């Protein structure tokens, strides 16, 4: 399998595959930081747009709306950056807790009633919120490395005919990326302890 001469939106395929490979490598080595930055930017953008619409529409002043949008963007950026881990932990913890409570209620009603039907969902959600909060960085690192490795494999498959070689290169990049992401976490923890 080689690179085809088909153009995608006026761009040669080799450039697209190179870009996919580079994005995959970036996700393998810095995926956690990239996701955090994207979520922070999206939070800032959403709050900025919301405040712009609210202020500009209420006062009929575009200038005041832009000032509100800028302030909202900066506040949203900070909220997204500092509360990212908490927000994801709460969302996923509640989903898992409710799923398990529903499962217990449907298939093991006797266990569910002993736990207390009204409190079991809340207790399970709190337990999973804490667990996910504690292992969040490891999970996010693993997920971004898997996503990055899939992109690297896709991109390299266009350049290298042997799927075994592509798989080997992708595996080495994924392992190195995971080691880098997890070792960064340990270094940060050590520097905070000092």
Secondary structure, DSSP 4 states (H G I P E B T S, - for coil): ------EETTEEHHHHHHHHHHHHHHHHHHHHHHHHHHHHHHHHHHHHHHHHHHHHHHH--HHHHHHHHHHHHHHHHHHHHHSHHHHHHHHHHHHHHHHHHHHHHHH-HHHHHHH-HHHHHHHHHHHHHHHHHHHHHHHHHHHHHHHHHHHHHHHHHTT-S-HHHHHHHHHHHHHHHHHHHHHHHHHHHHHHH-
